C-alpha cells in the first residue's frame, strides 16, 4: 500500500477521522440532520416567493455553512502513524556506477547530474533531514559512506544492490533505522536477487523507497556485449575473434567492425546489424604480427544519435610471445615422398618440432630433428616418462610388428590420459585391428578380405579404382574447419581448394565411428553407402586422433608453384591442432576471460608430475607484475578438493596488462625451466557490464519497494518522497493526531459559501 500525508478524504476512506472533544461520528451525523431540518424550517416562508429549486439550493447552501462551522468547532483530527522527528535514522543509498554517467535525460543531462541536482541542489536531503538523521552512502559493487555529492565518482564497473542493502544493514545495526532511500537506475550485476533482502527488510518493518533514474527505453544505441578471443596463439596462426553486439534503433544498418593495434587498423569488416534487442555474434580473423603481448582494441563504428558511446569499443589481449615448440614424434615405415614433404612443411615453423624415426631398411633407422644424441636412440620410447615429453605422435605407413603390446597400450594412455594427439597417415596395417590403435582412430579398421573386390588392394596393384587420380571433396564440416582453412574469407578458402591438384590413391578403411568428423572425402568411392574418408578426426579421452588415408598430399606442393604455401599451411594447421590438446606440466587458468578495475582475480595452476599425473606435493609461488611494474609475490594454496590444483587471488587495481609467473619450487632442482615455471598474462579493461541493458529497470526497483513495504518514485516525482516516508509505518513509528480544523482550505471554503449565500440572496431580493 502506498502512503503519504493523510487528508480528510483518505481519513474518511480509512476510518481514521475522529473529534478531539469526544463526539462520535454518529452524533455528528445527527447534528447534521438537525441543522438541515432547522434550515428547512426557516425557509418555509420567505420575504419573496422562490421556486422549489431555488429554495432547495438556499437550504443546502446555508446548511453547508452551518455544518462546516460545526465541523471546525468540534475539532476534527486524523489519527495516523508518524516517525518521531530526529529520533529515527534514514539511509540514503546512491548508485555510483558507470551507468549513471549515461546522458539519457532531457537536455542531455546525465543520470548522476540529475540525482545531484535533486538531492543536493533542490534540497531534497535537507527536507528529509528535518525528520530524520540522514546517513548517505554511495555504492557500485562496494558501498562507502559519503558526506555529500562530492563523494560520488562514477568509477564503479558494476552494481550490486543486494550488497549495498546488506552493507547498510550491517553499518546501522542497533540504530533505529526507519527506512532506506535507494536512488538507482536499477542496473544490478550481482548474482543474488535484491528482492530477497528487501523482503527481510520488510519483515523488520524497514521500508525501502526506490527512486528510479533514467529512461525506461534507450531508443538508439549499439553496444558490444561480449568479446571472445584466444589468449594465446601459435606463431603465424590465424585465430578468430567473436564479438557479440546488441542494438536498438539501427536494425538492418551496415556498420564497420574494426580491430586496432594502436593507431593501425589491422582488420575490419562491414556487418549488417540484426533485430533490435537480440544479441548477434560476428567473427573476425586475425594473425598477430609481433612476437609479444599485444593489446588490441575492437571498435564498432559510432552512429549518429547513439546515446551511449562508451560501449562501442573494447580491448582484449593476445599472448603472441615466443613459446616452446610443440614436440611431435614421427615414426615412418619407409622413405617416401609424403615423409619428405611433411618434414619440409614444418622446417621454418618454430612452433613445431618433428622428431622423426625413419626405417630405411631391415633394422636400419634414421633419426632427424632430435634434441640430444640419446633421443630415440632405442627406437620408440619404452616408458611413459619418455613418451609423454611429446605432444603428438604420427604413425606413417608403419607395421604393427614395430611395437610390442606395452608400447601399444602406452600410445592409448598417451592419447586418453596424457591428452596427446595421434595421426595415422597413409596405409594402415591390418595388424592394428583389435589393438588399442584401432580404438583411438576415428575410423573402423576392416580386413582386406572383407572389402568389396573393387576396393581391395588400393594402389599396390597398379590400375585400380582406389589408385586413380581424384579431386578430394570438402564436407560441410571441412569447409568451416580451421584445420583446412586456406584463407580468412570462406569463399576465398573454397576457391583455393578448387585450384589444388589431384590426389592419387586412397587406403580403404571401414565406416566412420559415431562422434567422428569427416573433413575431406573421396568424390566417387564409397564403402557401405559412405564416401571413403580422406581426413577424419575425433576426440578420444583427453586427447585427439586423426586419420589421413592417402599418401599423396605431397602433390599439393609438387604440382603447384614453388612459392605456393598451401601444403605447408595445411600440414602446420593439422599438426598444431593435433598437439595443442596435450596439457603442459604447468597450466595456468583464470576464472574469467577479461577483468575490470577492482575485480577479484582468481588464478588456478594445475601441476603434473613426470608421468603427467596430478602433483599434490608441489610448492608454488605466484609473482604478479601490474601495469606500473609493481611486483608482488604470494603463495598458491593447494585446493584440497582437486588433485594438482593450486589457487591464489588478488585485486586488479590498475587498467592495463598484468604479467604473472608461476614458480613450482619443488620441481626447480630437477626439471627444465618449462617444467618448473609458467608465464601468463591478462588485461584489465573498461567494463561493458554497466552499458548492457542500460535502460532504467523500473520493474526491479518497484519489486524491491513492494517487497519491503515502501514505495517507488520516479526522480521527477521525488518531491513527494519526504511525505511518503514520514507517514509510512515502520518499526519506530508512533501514533499521532493531526488537526483538520485549522486547514486553510476549510477557511477558504467557508468564506466562499458565505459569499455565495449573501450574493445570491441579494440577487433574489431576500432579506
C-alpha positions in Angstrom: 0.0 0.0 0.0 1.3 3.5 -0.8 1.4 6.0 2.0 1.6 9.8 2.1 0.4 12.6 4.4 -3.3 11.8 5.3 -6.0 14.2 4.2 -9.7 14.4 5.0 -10.6 12.2 2.1 -8.1 9.5 2.9 -9.1 9.6 6.5 -12.7 9.1 5.6 -11.7 6.1 3.4 -9.5 4.6 6.1 -11.9 5.4 9.1 -9.2 7.3 10.9 -11.2 10.5 11.4 -12.4 11.5 14.9 -13.2 14.6 17.0 -11.0 15.8 19.8 -13.9 16.6 22.1 -15.1 13.0 22.1 -18.1 13.5 19.9 -18.8 10.3 17.9 -19.2 10.4 14.1 -22.8 9.1 14.6 -23.7 12.0 16.9 -22.1 14.4 14.4 -24.4 13.0 11.7 -27.4 13.5 14.0 -26.4 17.2 14.4 -26.1 17.5 10.6 -29.6 16.2 10.2 -30.9 18.6 12.8 -29.1 21.5 11.1 -30.6 20.6 7.7 -34.1 20.3 9.3 -33.7 23.6 11.1 -32.6 25.5 8.0 -35.5 24.0 6.0 -37.9 25.2 8.8 -36.6 28.7 8.5 -37.1 28.7 4.7 -40.8 27.7 4.9 -41.7 31.4 4.5 -39.6 33.9 2.6 -39.9 37.6 2.0 -40.2 36.9 -1.7 -41.6 33.8 -3.3 -39.0 31.2 -4.5 -39.3 28.3 -6.8 -38.7 24.9 -5.3 -35.3 24.6 -7.0 -34.0 27.9 -5.6 -35.4 27.1 -2.2 -33.6 23.8 -2.1 -30.4 25.5 -3.2 -30.5 28.1 -0.5 -31.4 25.4 2.1 -28.3 23.4 1.0 -26.0 26.4 0.9 -27.0 27.7 4.4 -26.9 24.1 5.9 -23.4 23.6 4.4 -22.1 26.8 6.1 -23.5 25.7 9.5 -22.3 22.1 9.1 -18.8 23.4 8.2 -18.8 25.7 11.3 -19.9 22.8 13.5 -17.2 20.5 11.9 -14.5 23.0 12.8 -15.9 23.7 16.3 -15.8 20.0 17.2 -12.0 20.0 16.3 -11.7 17.1 13.8 -8.4 15.1 14.0 -6.8 12.3 12.0 -5.2 9.5 13.9 -2.1 8.1 12.0 1.4 6.7 12.4 4.3 9.1 12.0 8.0 9.0 12.6 9.4 10.6 15.6 11.3 13.7 14.4 15.1 13.4 14.7 14.8 10.1 16.6 14.9 7.8 13.6 17.7 7.2 11.1 17.2 7.2 7.3 19.8 5.6 5.0 20.2 7.1 1.5 21.9 4.8 -1.0 23.1 6.5 -4.2 24.1 4.4 -7.3 27.6 5.5 -8.3 28.3 3.0 -11.1 29.3 3.9 -14.6 25.8 3.5 -16.0 24.9 6.7 -14.0 27.0 8.6 -16.5 24.6 7.9 -19.3 23.1 11.2 -20.6 19.6 10.0 -21.5 17.5 12.6 -19.6 16.1 15.8 -21.1 18.6 18.4 -22.3 21.2 15.5 -22.5 21.6 15.6 -18.7 23.4 12.7 -17.2 21.7 10.5 -14.6 24.3 11.4 -12.0 23.8 15.2 -12.6 20.0 14.8 -12.3 20.5 12.9 -9.0 22.9 15.5 -7.6 20.5 18.4 -8.6 17.5 16.7 -6.9 19.2 15.6 -3.7 21.6 18.5 -3.1 20.6 21.3 -5.4 16.8 21.2 -4.9 17.2 20.4 -1.2 15.5 17.0 -1.0 18.0 15.7 1.5 17.7 18.9 3.6 13.9 18.3 3.7 14.4 14.7 4.7 16.8 15.8 7.4 14.0 17.8 9.2 12.5 14.5 10.3 15.4 12.0 10.1 19.0 11.5 11.0 20.4 11.1 7.5 23.2 8.6 6.6 24.3 8.8 3.0 26.2 6.1 1.1 27.5 5.6 -2.5 27.5 2.1 -4.0 28.6 0.2 -7.0 29.9 -3.3 -6.3 31.0 -1.9 -3.0 29.5 0.6 -0.6 31.0 3.6 1.2 29.8 6.3 3.5 29.8 9.8 2.0 29.3 13.3 3.4 27.9 15.0 0.2 27.7 15.0 -3.5 31.4 15.4 -3.9 31.8 11.8 -2.7 30.3 10.5 -5.9 32.8 9.4 -8.6 31.2 7.2 -11.3 34.1 4.7 -11.3 32.2 1.6 -10.4 32.4 -1.1 -13.1 29.4 -3.0 -11.8 26.4 -2.6 -9.4 25.2 -4.8 -6.6 22.0 -3.6 -4.9 21.9 -6.6 -2.6 25.5 -5.9 -1.3 24.6 -2.2 -0.8 21.5 -3.1 1.3 23.4 -5.6 3.3 26.2 -3.1 4.0 23.7 -0.5 5.3 22.1 -3.2 7.5 25.5 -4.1 9.0 26.6 -0.5 9.4 23.4 0.8 11.1 22.7 -2.3 13.1 21.5 -1.3 16.5 20.3 2.1 15.4 16.6 3.0 15.0 16.6 2.7 11.2 13.2 3.9 9.9 13.8 3.4 6.2 16.1 3.3 3.2 16.0 5.5 0.1 17.6 3.7 -2.8 18.4 6.0 -5.8 19.4 4.0 -8.8 18.8 3.2 -12.4 18.2 -0.5 -11.4 21.2 -1.8 -13.2 22.2 -4.7 -11.0 25.1 -7.0 -11.9 25.1 -9.2 -8.8 24.1 -12.8 -8.9 21.8 -12.5 -5.8 18.2 -11.2 -6.2 18.0 -8.0 -4.2 14.3 -8.7 -3.7 15.3 -11.4 -1.2 17.0 -8.9 1.2 14.2 -6.4 0.6 11.7 -9.0 2.0 14.0 -9.3 5.1 13.8 -5.5 5.5 10.1 -5.6 5.1 9.8 -8.3 7.8 11.5 -6.0 10.2 9.3 -3.0 9.2 12.1 -1.1 7.5 10.6 0.1 4.2 12.8 0.8 1.2 11.8 3.7 -1.0 13.3 3.4 -4.5 13.9 6.3 -6.8 14.3 5.4 -10.5 16.7 7.4 -12.6 17.0 7.3 -16.4 14.8 6.3 -19.3 13.0 3.0 -19.4 14.0 2.6 -23.0 17.2 3.5 -24.8 15.9 4.4 -28.3 19.3 4.4 -30.2 22.4 2.5 -29.2 24.8 0.0 -30.5 26.9 -1.8 -27.9 29.5 -4.5 -27.6 28.1 -7.1 -25.1 31.0 -9.7 -25.1 34.3 -10.4 -26.8 35.8 -13.9 -27.1 39.3 -14.5 -28.3 42.2 -16.9 -27.8 44.5 -15.7 -25.1 47.5 -17.4 -26.7 48.2 -18.3 -30.3 50.9 -20.2 -32.1 53.3 -18.3 -34.4 51.7 -17.4 -37.7 48.3 -18.8 -36.7 45.0 -17.3 -37.8 42.6 -17.1 -34.9 39.0 -15.9 -34.6 37.7 -13.0 -32.5 34.0 -13.4 -31.8 32.1 -10.2 -30.8 28.6 -10.1 -29.5 26.7 -6.9 -30.5 23.3 -5.7 -29.4 21.5 -2.7 -30.8 18.3 -0.5 -30.5 17.1 1.7 -33.3 19.5 0.5 -36.0 18.0 -2.7 -37.3 19.4 -3.6 -40.8 22.1 -0.9 -40.6 25.5 -1.6 -42.0 28.3 -0.7 -39.6 32.1 -1.3 -39.6 33.7 -3.6 -37.1 37.4 -2.9 -36.8 40.4 -4.2 -34.8 43.1 -1.7 -34.0 46.7 -2.3 -32.9 47.5 1.1 -31.5 46.7 3.6 -34.3 46.8 0.9 -37.0 43.6 -0.9 -38.3 44.7 -4.5 -38.7 41.3 -6.0 -39.6 37.9 -4.6 -40.5 34.6 -5.9 -41.8 31.3 -4.3 -42.6 28.4 -6.2 -41.0 24.6 -5.8 -41.1 23.0 -5.4 -37.7 20.3 -7.8 -36.7 16.9 -7.4 -34.9 16.5 -4.9 -32.1 17.3 -6.3 -28.6 18.7 -9.5 -29.9 22.4 -10.2 -29.4 24.2 -11.3 -32.6 27.7 -12.6 -32.9 30.2 -11.6 -35.6 33.5 -13.3 -36.3 36.7 -11.6 -37.4 40.0 -13.4 -38.2 43.4 -12.0 -37.3 47.1 -13.1 -37.4 49.3 -11.3 -34.8 52.4 -9.8 -36.4 54.7 -9.2 -33.4 56.0 -11.9 -31.0 54.9 -10.2 -27.8 51.8 -9.4 -25.7 49.5 -7.4 -27.9 46.5 -5.4 -26.7 44.0 -4.9 -29.5 41.0 -2.6 -29.5 37.8 -3.8 -31.1 35.5 -0.9 -32.2 32.0 -0.7 -33.6 31.6 2.4 -35.9 29.8 5.1 -33.9 26.4 6.0 -35.5 24.5 9.3 -35.4 22.1 9.6 -32.5 23.8 7.0 -30.2 23.1 7.8 -26.6 25.9 5.6 -25.1 29.3 5.9 -26.7 31.4 4.0 -24.1 30.2 0.6 -25.2 31.3 0.9 -28.8 34.9 -0.1 -28.1 36.6 -2.9 -26.0 40.1 -4.1 -25.6 41.4 -7.6 -25.5 44.8 -9.3 -25.0 46.6 -11.8 -27.2 49.7 -13.5 -26.0 51.9 -13.9 -29.0 55.2 -14.3 -27.2 57.6 -17.0 -28.4 56.7 -20.3 -26.8 58.5 -23.7 -26.7 57.8 -25.7 -29.8 55.2 -28.4 -29.8 57.2 -31.7 -29.8 55.8 -34.3 -32.2 57.2 -37.9 -32.6 57.0 -39.1 -36.2 57.5 -42.8 -37.0 57.8 -43.7 -40.7 57.9 -47.2 -42.0 59.9 -46.5 -45.2 61.3 -43.5 -47.2 58.5 -41.9 -49.3 57.6 -38.6 -50.7 55.0 -37.9 -48.1 57.6 -38.2 -45.3 60.0 -35.8 -47.1 57.4 -33.2 -47.8 55.8 -33.3 -44.3 59.2 -32.6 -42.8 59.8 -29.8 -45.3 56.4 -28.2 -44.4 57.4 -27.5 -40.8 61.1 -26.7 -41.3 60.5 -23.0 -41.0 57.9 -23.2 -38.3 59.5 -22.6 -34.9 56.3 -23.6 -33.1 56.6 -27.2 -34.2 59.4 -29.8 -33.8 59.3 -33.1 -35.6 61.5 -35.7 -34.0 61.4 -38.4 -36.8 62.4 -42.1 -36.7 62.6 -43.4 -40.3 63.1 -47.0 -41.2 65.4 -47.0 -44.2 65.9 -50.8 -44.5 65.9 -54.0 -42.4 67.0 -53.0 -38.9 68.2 -49.6 -40.3 66.8 -46.4 -39.0 67.5 -42.7 -39.5 66.8 -40.0 -36.9 66.1 -36.4 -37.7 65.1 -33.4 -35.6 66.3 -34.8 -32.3 67.5 -32.6 -29.5 70.1 -34.9 -28.0 72.1 -38.0 -29.1 70.1 -40.2 -26.8 66.6 -39.2 -28.1 65.0 -42.1 -29.9 68.3 -44.0 -29.8 66.4 -47.1 -28.8 63.5 -46.6 -31.2 60.0 -46.0 -29.9 60.1 -44.9 -26.2 59.8 -47.8 -23.7 58.4 -45.9 -20.8 55.7 -43.2 -20.2 58.1 -40.6 -19.0 60.0 -40.6 -22.3 56.9 -40.8 -24.4 55.0 -38.1 -22.5 57.6 -35.5 -23.4 55.9 -35.3 -26.8 52.5 -33.7 -27.5 51.6 -35.8 -30.6 52.5 -38.9 -32.5 52.4 -39.5 -36.2 52.4 -43.1 -37.5 53.2 -43.2 -41.2 52.9 -46.5 -43.1 54.4 -48.5 -40.3 53.6 -52.1 -39.4 52.1 -53.3 -36.2 55.2 -55.6 -35.5 57.3 -52.4 -34.9 55.5 -52.2 -31.4 55.1 -54.6 -28.5 51.9 -54.8 -26.5 53.1 -52.5 -23.8 54.0 -49.8 -26.3 50.6 -50.0 -28.0 49.0 -49.6 -24.6 51.3 -46.6 -23.9 50.0 -45.0 -27.1 46.4 -45.5 -25.9 47.3 -43.9 -22.5 49.2 -41.1 -24.2 46.1 -40.0 -26.0 43.4 -40.9 -23.5 45.2 -39.8 -20.3 48.1 -37.6 -21.3 45.8 -35.7 -23.7 48.1 -36.1 -26.7 47.3 -36.5 -30.4 47.7 -39.4 -32.7 47.8 -39.2 -36.5 47.8 -42.3 -38.8 49.0 -41.2 -42.3 48.9 -43.3 -45.4 48.3 -47.1 -45.3 47.1 -48.6 -42.1 48.4 -52.1 -41.4 45.7 -54.7 -40.9 47.7 -55.9 -37.9 46.4 -53.0 -35.9 42.8 -54.5 -35.9 41.8 -55.3 -32.4 44.6 -53.3 -30.8 44.5 -50.0 -28.9 45.3 -48.2 -32.1 42.0 -49.3 -33.6 40.2 -47.9 -30.6 41.9 -44.5 -30.9 41.3 -43.9 -34.6 38.2 -42.1 -35.9 37.6 -44.9 -38.5 37.0 -48.6 -38.0 39.6 -51.0 -39.4 38.4 -53.8 -41.8 40.4 -56.7 -43.1 41.0 -56.6 -46.9 39.2 -59.9 -47.4 36.0 -58.3 -46.1 36.1 -55.4 -48.6 34.3 -55.5 -52.0 36.7 -56.5 -54.8 36.8 -53.0 -56.4 38.1 -51.7 -53.1 40.7 -54.3 -52.3 44.4 -53.7 -52.6 44.4 -50.0 -53.4 47.5 -48.6 -55.2 49.5 -51.6 -54.5 48.0 -53.4 -57.5 48.6 -50.9 -60.3 45.5 -49.9 -62.3 42.7 -50.0 -59.7 39.8 -47.7 -58.7 41.5 -46.9 -55.4 44.7 -45.9 -57.1 43.3 -43.4 -59.6 43.6 -39.6 -59.5 40.8 -37.7 -57.9 39.9 -34.3 -56.6 39.0 -34.7 -52.9 35.7 -33.2 -51.7 35.3 -31.0 -48.7 32.5 -31.9 -46.4 30.3 -29.2 -44.7 32.4 -29.6 -41.6 35.6 -29.4 -43.7 34.5 -26.1 -45.3 34.4 -24.4 -41.9 37.1 -26.3 -40.1 40.2 -24.2 -39.0 42.3 -27.3 -39.9 41.6 -26.9 -43.6 41.3 -23.1 -43.8 43.4 -21.7 -46.6 42.2 -18.1 -46.4 40.5 -15.8 -43.9 37.4 -15.5 -46.0 35.3 -18.6 -46.6 34.7 -18.0 -50.2 38.5 -17.4 -50.8 39.3 -20.6 -49.0 36.9 -22.6 -51.1 38.3 -21.0 -54.3 41.8 -22.1 -53.3 40.7 -25.7 -52.6 39.2 -25.9 -56.1 42.6 -24.9 -57.5 44.5 -27.7 -55.7 46.0 -30.6 -57.8 44.5 -34.1 -57.7 45.5 -36.6 -55.2 46.3 -40.2 -56.1 45.3 -43.3 -54.1 43.2 -43.9 -51.1 43.6 -46.7 -48.5 40.2 -48.2 -47.7 39.1 -48.5 -44.1 35.7 -49.2 -42.5 32.9 -46.9 -41.5 33.3 -43.7 -39.6 32.8 -44.1 -35.9 30.0 -42.3 -34.1 31.2 -38.9 -32.9 33.9 -38.7 -35.5 34.1 -35.9 -38.0 34.9 -36.3 -41.7 36.6 -33.2 -43.2 37.6 -34.5 -46.6 36.2 -37.4 -48.6 36.6 -39.2 -51.9 34.3 -37.8 -54.6 33.3 -41.2 -56.0 34.3 -44.3 -54.0 32.0 -45.5 -51.2 32.0 -48.2 -48.6 28.6 -49.3 -47.2 27.0 -46.2 -48.7 29.5 -43.9 -47.1 32.1 -41.9 -49.1 35.6 -43.0 -48.3 37.1 -40.6 -45.8 40.4 -38.9 -46.7 40.7 -36.8 -43.5 38.7 -37.7 -40.3 39.1 -36.6 -36.7 37.7 -37.4 -33.3 38.1 -36.8 -29.6 39.5 -39.8 -27.6 39.6 -39.5 -23.9 41.5 -36.3 -23.1 43.2 -36.2 -26.5 42.6 -36.2 -30.2 43.1 -38.5 -33.2 43.2 -38.1 -36.9 43.4 -40.4 -39.9 44.7 -39.3 -43.4 44.0 -42.2 -45.7 46.2 -41.1 -48.6 49.9 -40.7 -49.1 49.8 -38.2 -51.8 49.3 -34.8 -50.2 52.9 -34.1 -51.4 51.3 -33.4 -54.8 49.9 -30.2 -53.4 53.4 -29.0 -53.2 55.0 -30.5 -56.3 52.2 -29.7 -58.7 51.9 -26.0 -57.6 54.4 -23.1 -58.0 57.4 -23.4 -55.6 56.3 -20.3 -53.7 52.8 -21.6 -53.0 52.3 -22.3 -49.3 49.2 -24.4 -49.4 50.8 -27.7 -48.5 52.8 -26.1 -45.6 49.7 -24.3 -44.3 47.6 -27.4 -44.2 50.1 -29.6 -42.5 51.1 -26.9 -40.0 47.5 -26.4 -39.0 46.7 -30.1 -38.7 49.8 -30.8 -36.6 49.1 -27.8 -34.3 45.5 -29.0 -33.8 46.8 -32.5 -33.1 49.3 -31.3 -30.5 47.7 -28.4 -28.7 45.3 -30.6 -26.7 48.1 -32.1 -24.7 48.4 -30.3 -21.4 51.7 -28.8 -20.2 53.3 -29.7 -16.9 52.0 -26.4 -15.5 48.8 -24.9 -16.7 47.6 -21.5 -15.6 43.9 -20.6 -15.8 41.8 -17.6 -14.8 38.2 -17.6 -13.6 37.2 -15.0 -16.2 38.3 -14.1 -19.7 38.5 -10.3 -19.0 38.8 -8.2 -15.9 37.8 -4.7 -14.9 39.4 -2.4 -12.3 38.5 -3.5 -8.8 37.7 -7.1 -9.9 39.0 -10.0 -7.8 41.3 -12.1 -10.0 41.3 -15.8 -9.2 44.3 -17.7 -10.6 44.5 -21.5 -10.6 47.5 -23.6 -11.6 47.4 -27.3 -12.4 50.7 -29.1 -11.8 51.5 -32.5 -13.2 54.4 -34.8 -12.3 56.8 -36.6 -14.7 54.1 -39.1 -15.6 51.6 -36.2 -16.1 49.6 -37.2 -13.1 48.3 -34.5 -10.6 51.0 -33.4 -8.2 49.7 -32.6 -4.7 53.1 -32.1 -3.1 54.4 -29.1 -5.0 55.2 -25.7 -3.6 54.0 -22.8 -5.8 54.6 -19.1 -5.7 52.8 -16.5 -7.9 54.6 -13.4 -8.9 52.3 -10.7 -10.2 53.6 -7.6 -12.2 51.0 -4.8 -12.6 50.9 -2.2 -15.5 53.0 0.1 -13.3 55.7 -2.6 -13.0 55.0 -3.2 -9.3 55.8 -6.8 -8.3 54.0 -8.8 -5.7 54.8 -12.3 -4.6 52.3 -14.6 -3.0 52.0 -18.3 -2.2 49.5 -20.5 -4.0 47.4 -22.8 -1.8 46.6 -26.4 -2.7 42.9 -26.9 -3.5 42.1 -29.9 -1.3 39.1 -30.8 -3.4 41.0 -31.0 -6.7 44.2 -33.0 -7.3 47.1 -31.0 -8.6 45.3 -27.7 -8.4 46.7 -24.6 -6.6 44.9 -21.3 -6.2 45.7 -17.6 -5.4 43.7 -14.4 -5.8 44.3 -10.7 -5.7 42.5 -7.4 -6.7 43.2 -5.8 -10.1 43.7 -2.2 -9.2 45.1 -0.8 -12.5 43.9 -0.7 -16.1 46.4 -2.5 -18.4 48.3 -5.7 -18.8 49.3 -7.8 -15.8 52.1 -10.4 -16.2 52.2 -13.5 -14.0 54.9 -16.0 -13.2 54.0 -19.3 -11.5 57.1 -20.9 -10.0 56.9 -24.6 -8.9 59.7 -24.6 -6.4 59.6 -28.3 -5.7 60.5 -29.0 -9.4 63.1 -26.4 -9.9 66.1 -28.5 -8.9 65.5 -31.4 -11.2 63.4 -30.1 -14.1 63.8 -27.8 -17.0 62.5 -24.3 -16.9 59.5 -25.3 -18.9 58.6 -27.8 -16.2 59.2 -25.6 -13.2 57.7 -22.2 -14.2 54.9 -20.9 -16.3 54.1 -17.4 -17.5 50.7 -16.0 -18.2 49.1 -12.6 -18.7 45.7 -10.9 -18.6 44.3 -7.5 -19.4 42.2 -5.2 -17.2 39.9 -3.2 -19.4 36.9 -0.8 -19.1 33.8 -2.6 -18.2 30.9 -3.3 -20.6 28.6 -4.7 -17.9 27.2 -1.3 -16.9 26.2 -0.5 -20.5 24.5 -3.7 -21.3 20.7 -3.4 -20.9 21.4 0.1 -19.5 17.8 1.3 -19.5 16.2 2.1 -16.1 14.8 -1.1 -14.7 11.6 0.1 -13.1 10.3 -3.4 -12.6 13.2 -4.3 -10.3 13.0 -1.1 -8.3 9.3 -1.4 -7.9 9.6 -5.0 -6.8 12.2 -4.0 -4.1 9.9 -1.3 -2.8 6.8 -3.5 -2.7 8.7 -6.4 -1.0 9.8 -4.1 1.8 6.6 -2.1 2.3 8.0 1.0 0.7 7.1 2.9 -2.4 8.6 3.5 -5.9 9.2 7.1 -7.2 10.4 8.4 -10.4 13.1 11.0 -9.9 10.9 13.7 -11.4 8.3 12.9 -8.7 10.7 12.7 -5.8 9.3 15.8 -4.2 6.6 13.6 -2.7 9.2 11.4 -1.1 9.5 13.1 2.4 5.8 13.0 3.0 5.6 9.3 1.9 8.5 8.3 4.2 7.2 10.3 7.2 3.7 8.7 7.1 4.7 5.1 6.1 4.6 2.8 9.1 7.9 1.5 10.2 9.3 -0.2 13.3 9.8 3.1 15.1 6.6 5.0 14.1 4.3 6.4 16.8 0.6 7.3 16.8 -0.2 11.0 16.4 -3.3 13.1 15.9 -3.3 15.8 13.1 -5.8 18.7 13.5 -8.0 19.5 10.5 -10.0 22.5 11.8 -7.2 25.0 11.0 -6.7 23.9 7.4 -6.5 26.9 5.1 -8.8 25.2 2.6 -11.5 24.9 5.2 -11.5 28.6 5.9 -11.4 29.4 2.2 -14.4 27.1 1.6 -16.4 28.7 4.5 -15.7 32.2 3.1 -16.7 31.1 -0.4 -20.0 29.6 0.8 -20.9 32.7 2.9 -20.2 35.0 0.0 -22.3 32.9 -2.4 -25.1 32.9 0.2 -25.0 36.7 0.6 -24.7 37.5 -3.1 -27.4 35.1 -4.3 -29.8 36.2 -1.5 -29.3 39.8 -2.6 -29.9 38.9 -6.3 -33.2 37.2 -5.4 -34.3 40.1 -3.2 -34.3 38.2 0.1 -33.6 39.9 3.4 
